[in-house]
Amino acid sequence: MPATTTIGLIGAGAIGRAHLGGAAQAAGVRIVGVADPSPAAAELAREFGLPHFEDQRALRDALQPDGAVIATPNALHVPLALEWIAAGRPVLVEKPVAVTVEEGRQLARAAADAGVPVLVGHHRRHNPVLQKARALVQGGALGRLVCASVMAAFLKPDAYFEQAWRRSNAGGPVLINLIHEIDLLRFVCGEIRSLQALTSNAVRGFEVEDSAATLLRLENDALATIQLSDTAAAPWSWDLASGESPVFARSDTESHFLCGTEASLALPTLRSWRYPGERGWFHPLEQSRVAFEPGNPYVEQMRHFGAVIRREEAPLTDAADATRTLEVTLAVRQAARSGEVIRF
């Protein structure tokens, strides 16, 4: 067993609770305190038997943790991360890594200059399903990847939008949800070379979009599409299909479809199709299911963060990598406004 690494939690919203649950099951790490000024945070700390602080500096001074999880509102991600880096403490910063690309690059430079690692909370990368899919695609099991199709269609209830920022351009499904799909494509299928996009706010009429369609060209000239809407009475999304989070009602379906010249793959089921003999649409495909060892990505992410703090593992998603995902995600709105192809 590794030595226990102590971690402070800054921010006690829904994702903060997920980190507390992950750390409780992860080997080698222990969250030792919660910093968040809200009364709900104090209650959450009591629920987990942890000391509560209204200020993150007070937590650091009192407990001297080895690192910190920053799960605050987005605008605080970089300022708080820079402060902990200056103190020599590694951080796990929730996604998006920053509000702007330049802020993300600033954080990456600061981490590199200080020699202090930053892990960014793109938790799906820690899911065994996606790690298996990445190995299959990059190992050539599908042949040459030619296209990928992503469905992210779900219904956010009216109460979700009672917080005003979720109705503004600070929120919306592009920044909150599509960023996961962009990162998944980059992780499993490869880098993105260009994109085009359309957005719509026709259903709710908010300032921010409620639907988006994105067409992407990947580095190997494979094409990918992402259909996104948070107004759809539909089961086709990773959150509903994967069962990663118990807060969502699970649906027995698939959301991601990867097609290659030799085989195709559906996620999260890892169903695969290929021709057992003669090839072509006049002949039947053979279906199988790829074996994998299930695991909880939130638990694995916290275990990995402990190893990152101890310098035993390099961050699976560092600040520079996460900034690349942010850059592509922000370009979706830019492309929708301009009607242009955005190239990277």
N, C-alpha and C positions, 0 to 999 in steps of 0.2 A: 504494500500500500504506500502511495506517495505521502509525504508530509502534508499536513493540513495547511492550506493557504487561506488567509483571511481576506474577506472582500467586504467593502462597504457598498450599500445600495443607495443610489441617489435618484429619487423619483419613485413614487409608490403607486402609480396607476396600474392599469391592467397588465402592461408588460412587466412592470416591477413585480407584480404578484407571480407572473410566469417564471421570472428569474428566481424568486424565492422557492417556488416549487421545484425548479430544475436543480438548484443548489442543494436542496434537501436530499436529493437522490444521487447526486454526483460524487464520485470518489475524489478525495483530496482537496475539497474546497468547503468553506463555511462562510456564509454571510453573517457578519457580526453586528450590523447596525443598519438603520434606515434613516436617511435624511430627506425630509420633505416637509414643508410648512403646513400642509393641510391636516385638518382633524382626522380625515379618513386614513392618512398615513400613520398617524399615532395609533389608530385602532388596528391597522394592519400589522404594525410592529408588535403590538400586544398579542395579537393572534399567533404570531410566530415566536413569541417570547424573546424579542429583541429590543435593545435600547433604541429610543427614537430621538432624533435631533431635528430642529427646525432648519439648521444651517449645515451644509456639507463640510464647511471648514471645521465646525465644532466636532463633527463625527471624526474627521481625519486627526484632529489634535487629540481627541480623547481616546480613540481606539487604535490609531496607527495601523490601519489595515494594509495588507500587501498590495492591494489594487482596489479598483472601484468599477461598478457598473453604472453607467450614466443613462438613465431611462427617463429623462426629463422632456419637456417640450423641445421641439427641434432647434429653436433659436439658441438654446443653452448648450447644445451638444459640444460645439467647438470651444467656447469660452471655458467651460468646466474641464474639458479634456486637456486643454493647454495648461490649466492650473495644476492638475494632477501630474501631468508629464513634467512640469517644472519642479515638482516635488519628488520626481523619480519614481512615480507609481504608475504601473501599467493600467490601462482602462479598457473596458468593453463598452463601446459607444453604440447605442441603438441606431437603427436605420431610420431616416437617411442620415448618413454620416455628418452632413452639414446642410445648411440652407442653400448655399451657392457652391458652384464648382471651385471658385477661388478659395473659399473657406476650407473646403475639403483638402485642397492642395496645400494650404497653409498648415493644416493639421498633419498631413503626411510629412511635410518638410520638418516640422518641429519634432515629430517622433523620431525621424531618421537622425536629425542633428543631436538629439539627446540620447539616442540609443535606448529609448523606452518603447516597448511594443504597444501597439494599438490593435485591438480586435474589434471589428464592426459586426453588429448583431444581425447579419443575414442568416438567420437560424436554419433556413431550409437547406443550406449547404451541408449541415450536419445530419440530415436525414439519410439513413441507409439506402432508401429508395433512389434518391438523387445521386448518391455516390456510386451506386451500382449502374444507374443509367449513364453517368459520365464515363465510367470505365468501359461500358459497352460501346458508346458512340466514339470515344476517342481511341479505343482499341480496335476499331474497324469492324465490330460485329454486325453493324447494319450496312456495311459497305460504305459507299460515299453518301453522306447525308445530303438529301436534295430538298427537303421541305419539313417544316414543323408548324403545327397549328396548336394554339393555346386558347382555351375558353376560360374566361374569368367572369362568370355571370352569376350574380347573387342579389339578394334584396336586403338592403339596410333599412331597418324600421324607422318610422318617423321620429321616434324618441332619440335616435342617434344624432339627429341634426339640431337638437336643442342647444348644443354648444355652437355659438355663432361662427367660430373659426372653421368648423366643418362645412359651413355653407359658403365659405370664401375661398379664394385661390390659395390660401394657406393649407387648405385641406383638399378634399376631392379624391376620387379613386385613382387618378394618375399618380399622385404623390404618395398616397397611402397604400394602394394595392398593386398598381402596375409595376412599381419599382421591384416588387418581389418577382414578377414574371420576367422582367428584363434581366435581373440577376440570375434567375434560373437558366434562362437561355444562354447567358454568357458562361455560366459554370458548366453546363452540360454540353452545349453545342459549339461554343467558341465565340470569339469576339464579333462585335457588330460593326459593320462598315458604313451602313447608311440606313435611313428610315424615312418614311412618309407617314402622315397621320391625319385623321379626322376626329373631331370631338363634337359632342352635342350636350346641351343642357335642356333639351326640349321637354323632358318629363317633369322635372321639379322646378325648372326655371330659376335655379340659383345662379349666383355669379360664377360658380365653378361648374365644370362639366359633370355629367352623371354617366356618360358613355364615351367610349373611344374605340377606334379601330386603327391598328398600327401595322404597317408592312415594313419588314426589315430584311436587309441583305446581310448575310453573315460572311465571315472572312473566306470561307471556301466556296462562296457564291450560292450556298443554300439560301432559300427564301423562307421566311417565317411570318406568320400572322398572329396577332393577339386581338381577340375580341373581348372587350371589357365593358361591364355595366353593373352599377350597384342599384339598378331599378328593376331587375329581372327576377321574376318568380321562376328560378331555374336552379338545378343542382350542379351545373358543370363548372366547378371551380376547385382549385387545389385545397382550399380551406375546408370545404364540405366533403370532398372526396378522400382526403388523406387521413382525416382523424387526428391530425397533429395536436389540435387544441380541443379540450372537452367542452368549451363554451359554445362550439358550433354543432348543430345537428348534422350528424354524419350521413352522407348519401353514398350508396353503393354504385358508383359510376366512375368515369374517367374524365380528365380535364386537359391532358397534354398528349399530343400525337406526333411522334418523330418518325419520319419516313426516309429510308435509305435504299440504295440500289440492290441490296441483298436481303434486307429484312426491315421490319418496322416494329415500333415499340409504343405502347400506351402507358401513361402514368396516371395515378400512382400504382396501378395494379401490376405493372411490369409484364403485362401480356405482350407476347411477341408473335409475329407472323413471318413465315418465309416459305419459299417453294421447296418441297422435299425432293423434287425431281425436275421434270421439264418445267421451264419457266414461261410466264405470260398469262394474260387474263383469261385464256381459255382453260387454264389448269387450276386446280384447287390449291389454296394456301394451307399450310399446316400451322396450327396455333399451339403455343406452349406458354408456360409461365416461368419467368426467370426466378430462381431461388435467391433469397437474401435473408440476412439476419435482422429482424425488426429492432428498432430502437427509438428512443424519445430524443428528438433533436435538441430540445431545451436542456435536457440532462447532459447530453454529449457536449453541447456548446459550453456549459459551465465547467465540465471536466476539462475541456480543451483550454478554457480561459485560465484555469489553475495551472496547467502545464505551460501556457504562454508566460504567465507571471514568473514561474520558476525557470524560464528560459529553456525548457525541455522541448518545446515545439514552437515552430514559427506560426504566426496567425494565419488561419485559413483564409480570412478576408481582412487584409490590412487597410489602412486609411486610403492609400493610393488606389487600390483595387475597388473599394467601395465608392470612391469619387468617380471612377469610370462608370459605374452603374448609375450614379446620380446624374452624370453628364448626359447619358443616353436618355434617362427618364425625363429630365427637364426639356430635352430636345423634342419630345412628343408634343408638348404644348406649343413650342416654337414652330414646329412643322405644321401643326393644325392652323395656327394663326396666319402663317405666311403662304401656305400651299406649296412650299418648296421641299425638295429632297435635302435632308440634313446629312452631311458626310462627316465621318470622324477620322 
